[in-house]
């Protein structure tokens, strides 16, 4: 804000310890006033409900919260200009090195990585073909992508957006029969590994035997830390990762990494180029640098963070485990969102209340707390909480279970 604009609307400025006349205000003093005035609680101002997230990194719940290092990177990078492609080149090289990939590029989420990766496989380095996607008829591009029926989750829509036909298989025999001259790619949804008959190794063996590119979605599969590079080392040609979950980068960020030629091809369809399917999948310099810092930090400090999450879980567990009939269980999901979870269950004959009722009471409390509910249990995570919120959660759960 300019000094003259401030002077137009104000005659005196409130400061700690008294009143400052605008006529005598220095530039530094005016800046301090503007900074103070800018610290608005916009959620409160707009009447938007906020809550403690003990549930999940769901997009509809705005994912996860960025850490200070990430926010500082975003703030600092917002003050200068750069060429977007040069930044993608440099950051992509750093992420690729960290993740054992030939190349990488930051995308607007894992969904965007899936779509851009598919586009790159279809077009190669031919910009004219890239401009035709998703209209593949008569383009000379291959038109089919193979996916297991057990991997049929909504996110495959990102692949389908490129105009391809999805070919669904269950067995190895069906996979072998499905491969033909139209097969562009074989895709794998890691979170559904256990619901598909064909596992990673066999899927890759078939693809490499037939010289077909492979893509794997690991959107929510970090931690463990080694998953940053596990699937690149395994031999997948393209790996898609979300930046806004446990990594706690910008919620609208993701990574596409893998073969150098396929990453280069994918970028032909990506912003800032126009007239391509990926033009609307913009990612700005702040998100690119914020995600880079988040990945670097997670690899550096993830083990210590894991220990802290367990400490938070233990605090909540200790607050409730002595309530009559209450039992607790700490577990880590095998696939996707593999972070420490706490399940709190009880005997409904002794505590006649459902998990849904406890969930609703916590949600409507002040502050609101969102978590998961079963028939006679609730479950929660701590890795997306602000440190200290576990104490509030522990107190509130104990209060509600003690009322019954």
N, C-alpha and C positions, 0 to 999 in steps of 0.2 A: 504494500500500500504506500502511495506517495505521501510525503509530508503535507502538501497542500490539501490533499483529499481529507486527511485527518482534521486539519484546521477548519475545514468547511463545516464539519458536523459536530465539532466538540469545542466547548469553551474552556473546560478544565478536565484534567485526566486524573482518575483515582490511582494512587500508588500506595504501596505499603508505607505506613508512617505519616500519610497526609495527602494533600492535593497538589498536583503539579500543574502550573499554568502552561497552556499550549504555547504561549508566547516565549516562555523560557525553556521549553523542552529541547533537549539535544537529540540528535539522530539516534543515539544508542537508547535513550530513554523512550522515545517513540516506538522504537523496535520492540522494546520490552513490553510495552502496553499492547501492541498489536499481537505479539506472541501469546500474551495472557488471554486476550480476547478470543484468539483463535482456538483455544482449548475448550471446544464445545462438546458436550455430550450429545451427539447427533441422534443416537438411539433414543435417548430420553426426550429430546426435542421433537422427534418425529413420532414418538409413541410406539416404537418397535421393541417388542419383548426380547430381552437377552437372558441367557441361562448358562449354567455350568454344564459342559458337555462331558458326560461320563458314558456315552453310548457308542459313538462310532464317528469316523471321518466321512460322513455322508455329505454329498454335495448340497442337498436340500437344507442341511444344517450348517452350511458354509465351511465344510471341511475341517481343517485344523487351524491352529493359531501360529503365525510366524514368530520365530524367535528374534531376539534383539539384533544379532549379527545380520540376519536377513533383512530386517527392517532398515538397518543402517545402510546396507548396500543399496536398497531401493531408494532411500532418501538421498544418498550421495549421488547416485547415478542419474537422478531426476533433474539435476541442475546443469547438465551439459549434454551436448549433442554428439552423436557418432553415426557412422554408416552401419546400418543394421546387418548387412551381410558380412561385413568385416567382424562385427561383434559375434555373430553366429559362428563364423570360422574359428575365432580364437577360443570362445567358450566351449564350442563343440569339441575342439581338440583336447582341451583340459578334461572335460567330462569323459571323453573316449579313453583317455589315458587312465583315469581313475577307475573306469569300468571295464577295462580290458577289451575295448571295442576298436575297430579300425577308424570309426568316425561316429559323430553324434550331432544332433541338432535339437534345440529347445522348441517345443510345440505348445499349443494352447490346450494342454491336458493330454491324458492317455488316449482318449477318444480321437483326438486330432492326430496323434502319433499313428494310430491304427489306420486312419484314412489316408494320411500322407504317405505312409509306408506302402500301402496298397497301390496308390497312384504312381509311386516311383517304380514299383515292380512292373506295372502295366506299361508305362511310357518309356522307361529307360531314360536316356538323355535326349530324347526327341521332344523338343518344346511344342511342336505342332500336335503331336499325339497327346501331350499333357493338356493342351488347350481343348481337346475333344472330350476328355473325361467329364461327365459319366456317359457320354453318348458313344458307346463302343462299336456299334454296328457300322461296318464298312471302314473301320479305323485300322485294321490290320493287327490290333492288339488282341491278346488272349483274353478270354471272358469268364473263366470259371475259377473259383476258389474253393478248396476242399476243407471241411471242418467236421469234427465228430459230432454226432447227435447229442452226446452227453455234454458237449461244450456249447450247447445252444442257449446262450444268454444274450440279453438285449444288446450288448455292446458290439456284437457282430454287425450291427447296422452301420457302424463306421466303415466297415469293409464294403458292405452292400451299396453304400452311398456312391461308390466309384463306378456303379453301373454293372458290376459283375453278377453272375449267377452263383448262388451258394449251392454247393454239392455236399450233401450230408451222408456220412458213412458211420458204421459202427465197428465192423471187424476189419482185420488186416486184408482179408479176401475182398471185401467191398472196396477198400482203399485201392488195392491193386487194379481192380476193374474200373474204378472211377477216373484214373489217370489217363489223359488223352492229349491230343495236340492243342486243345483249348485250355488246358490247366495252366493257370498263371501262377498260383501260389498255394501253399498248404499252411493253414493257420492253426494256432493252438492257444486255448484259453487256460492259463496255468491254474487259476482258482478252481477249475473244474477237472483237474487232473484225475481225481479219483472217481469221477462219473463217466470217464471215457475208457474204453477197453485198451486203446493203444497209448502207451506211455511215451515219454520224451525220446528215449533212445531209439525205439523202433520207428517212431514218426520221422526222426531225422535220417535214419538209415534208408527208408523208402524214398524220402525227398532227394537225398544226395545221389542215390542210385539212378533216379530219373531226372536229375539236374533241375529240380524245382525249388525255387526260393521258399524259405520258411519264415514265418512271423509268429512271435509269441507275445501275448498280452500278460504282463506281470504288474498291472496297475497298482495293486495294493500289497504287493509281495515283498516289500522292504519295510521292516526287518524280516529276516536276519540280514546283517550287513553284507554277507557274502553273495546275496542275491543280486547285488549291483553288477557283479561280473559272472556269476554262475552260468547264466544262459548264453552269454557270449562265449565263454569257454567251452560250453557244451556243443556249440556249433550252429545255433540259430542265426539266420542271416539278418533278421531284424528283431529288436526287442523294444517293447513299448512300456513306459513306466510313468506313473502319475507323480507329480511333484508336490501335490497339496494334501497328502495323507501323512503318514508317520514321519516322512522326511521334513515336513513342515516348511516347504517352500511356498511360493504364491499358489493359491488354490487353483488358479486358472492356468497352471503350467504343467508341462510334462516333458518327457524325453523320448526321442526316437534314436536308437543307436544300433550299430551293426556294421555291415559291409560298406566300405567307402563308396563304391559305385552306386549302391542303392540309396544311401543317404544323399548323395549328390543329385540323384534322379528325383528323390522325394522333394528336395528343395526347389526344383523347377515348378512344382505345383503349390509351393508355399508362399505366403506373403513375404516380402513386399511385391512380388510379381502379381500382375493383374490378369484377368481373363482366364483364371484357373480355378479349379474346384476348392483350392485351399486359401483363396484370397481373404475370405472371412475369418480364417483361423489365425488372426493376428496375434503376435506375441511381442510385447514392447521391450525396450532395453532394460527397464527396471525388473521385469519378470525374468528375463534371461540371466541377468547378473544375480538376482535374488535366488533363483533356483541353483545356480552354480555354487553360491556360498552355502546354501542349505545342504547340498549333496556333500560338499567338501567337509562341512561341519559334522554331518551325520557319520561319515566314515571315520572321522577323527575322534568323536566323542560318544558314538552310539553305545558302546559297552557300558560306559559310566551312566548314560541315561537309562539303560535297561535296569541297572541296579537301583536307580532312583525310583523308577516306576514300581519295582517290587517293594520298595520301602513305603511308597504311598499306599499300595495295596494292603500291606501288612498293617498300616495304621487304621484303615477302614475295617479290616478283618477283626482286629483286636477290640474295636469299639462295639461290635455286634455279636461276637461269638459266644458271649456269656448269657445272652437272652435265651429264655427257656425255649427249647426245641430247635433253636437255630443251628444250622450247620453251614460251614463255609468250604469252598473249594477253589483253589487257584489253578488255572489251566491256560495253555497257550494253543490257539487253533493251529492245525497243521498247515493249512494253506490260507493265504490272504489275511491281512490284518493280524499277523502273527505276533501279537503283543500280549503281555500278562493280562488275564481277565480274572475277575473275582465273581463267583456265584454265591449268592446267599439264599439258602432255602430254609423252610420251616415245616413243621407238622401242622396241617390245617385243622386238626382236631384240637390242638392247643392254641394256635394262633389263627382264628377263623377270619382270614383275610387273603385275598388273591394277590398275585404279583402285579396284575394290572391295576388294582386299587392302590397299592403302594406307589406304583409308577405315577399314577395320576395325581396323588397327593404331593409327591415330590415335584412334579412338573408345575403344579399350581402354587407351590410355596414361594417364599421370598428369601433368598434368590431361587429361581426355578432350577431344577436339576433334571436332566434328561438321561435316562438309562434304559436298559432292556428288561422285559418282563416275561416270565413264564407262568405256568398255572399256580404254583406255590413257591415261586422264587423270583429273584431279580438278579441281574448280572451287570457288570460295569467294567470300564477300563479307565486308566488314569493317565495314559501317555499324552492325551490331548488336553489335560487340565493345566491351568495356571498353577504353579507350585503354591501350595497352601490351601487350594480349594479342596483337597482331599480331606482336610479337617472339617470343613463345612459339610461335605457329603457324609462323612462318618457320623457327625452329630445329628444330621437330619434323618438319616436312615434309622439310627438308634431311637430317635424320638418317635418316629412313625411305628416302628415295630413294638415299642414299649407301650404305646397307647392301646394296643389290641387286647 
